Structure formats: C-alpha cells, structure tokens
C-alpha cells in the first residue's frame, strides 16, 4: 500500500505519468546471465502493486526499458502480454541499443525522457542506481524512485 498511497498523493492535483523499468523491477534479473525474456520470472508482488496503481484516476503507466536487439523488443512485449497485459502496448517504450551504437541504457533512457514534451508530472521507477543518478544529474522536475518503493 505504500507505493499506491505515495502515487495517490503525487497525483492528487496533477496528471502523473510513471515509467517503469522491466529488468529487476517487474521481472527477475540475474546479472551476468543471458537476457532471455521467454524464461524470465515475473515479480508478481511488484506487478500487483503496479496494477493497483493503474486504477488511480490521474495516473498513466508506461514501460521504459532497454534491450540489446530488436528480437528482444518482441520478447519483452510478449512477456508483458502474458504477465502484465494491463500495461497498454502504446505505452511500452522498449529501446534497442542496436539503434544507437555505443549508447548505454542510462543514455537511451535520458534521451527518451528529454524528448518528452509534456506538462505532466513524470516519475521514473528503476532498480539501477546509475540510471537514476544519471537522470537526476541531467534533468529537472522528474521524480525518481527506486524499485524498493514498490515493496511494503
């Protein structure tokens, strides 16, 4: 209920758009192992909290995730269809490193966030402290939350 109440407070007076990372936030992430979304374990408790948040008026949910290849984009979308179908396809932003040679996940996410033209309140939920720190150092007015905020 903590995360739900936090978002409820944030979104009382202003539309709030939340961008959730996938790896380590809603799906298991085993550092150093090949990324195979066909076998990723869903983090059911986190998914259930996010689903509850989806019922709030003034809140819009998005996925902001990075992968290595275009095939992994399809795998991630198929995984979301199976384990989190309430996250709309048009709100899934799965970026491939392949598109921009040498780009890191934190750079791709920052470029995406900086490209947004909105007056809405933006929240990013990620498990990677380097990503959160990089976004904080290079943007203004984005609320950053660690994935641990999803856990009661």
Residue pairs with C-beta under 8 A, 6 or more apart in sequence:
1 152
2 149
2 151
2 152
3 49
3 53
3 149
3 150
3 152
4 49
4 52
4 53
4 56
6 145
6 149
7 16
7 18
7 53
7 56
7 59
7 123
8 56
10 16
10 121
10 123
10 143
11 56
11 57
11 58
11 59
11 121
12 58
14 58
14 120
14 121
15 58
15 59
15 60
15 120
15 121
16 58
16 59
16 60
16 120
16 121
16 122
16 123
17 59
17 60
17 61
17 62
17 118
17 120
17 121
17 122
17 123
18 53
18 59
18 60
18 61
18 62
18 123
18 124
18 125
19 62
19 63
19 64
19 93
19 113
19 122
19 123
19 124
19 125
20 26
20 50
20 61
20 62
20 63
20 64
20 125
21 63
21 64
21 65
21 124
21 125
21 126
21 127
21 128
21 131
21 147
22 63
22 65
22 76
22 79
22 80
22 94
23 29
23 35
23 65
23 127
24 127
24 128
24 147
25 43
25 46
25 125
25 126
25 127
25 147
25 150
26 42
26 43
26 46
26 47
26 50
26 83
26 84
27 37
27 40
27 41
27 42
27 43
27 79
27 83
28 40
28 41
28 42
28 43
29 127
35 67
35 68
35 72
36 75
37 72
37 75
37 76
37 78
37 79
38 75
38 78
38 79
40 79
42 79
42 83
42 84
45 150
45 151
46 147
46 150
46 151
47 83
47 84
49 150
49 152
50 61
50 84
50 87
50 150
51 84
51 86
53 59
53 61
54 61
54 86
54 87
60 91
60 120
61 86
61 87
61 88
61 91
62 87
62 91
62 92
62 93
63 80
63 87
63 91
63 92
63 93
63 94
64 93
64 95
64 109
64 112
64 113
64 124
65 76
65 92
65 93
65 94
65 95
66 94
66 95
66 96
66 97
66 105
66 108
66 109
67 73
67 75
67 76
67 94
67 95
67 96
67 97
68 96
68 97
68 98
69 96
69 98
70 96
70 98
72 94
72 96
73 94
73 96
76 92
76 94
77 89
77 92
77 94
80 87
80 92
93 112
95 108
95 109
95 112
97 103
97 104
97 105
97 108
100 108
103 111
105 128
105 131
106 128
106 130
106 131
106 134
106 135
107 134
109 124
109 126
109 131
109 135
110 134
110 135
110 138
110 139
113 122
113 124
113 135
113 139
113 142
114 138
114 139
116 122
121 141
121 143
122 141
122 142
122 143
123 142
123 143
123 144
123 145
124 132
124 135
124 142
124 143
124 144
124 145
125 145
125 146
125 147
125 149
125 150
126 132
126 144
126 145
126 146
126 147
127 146
127 147
129 146
132 144
132 146
135 142
135 144
136 142
136 144
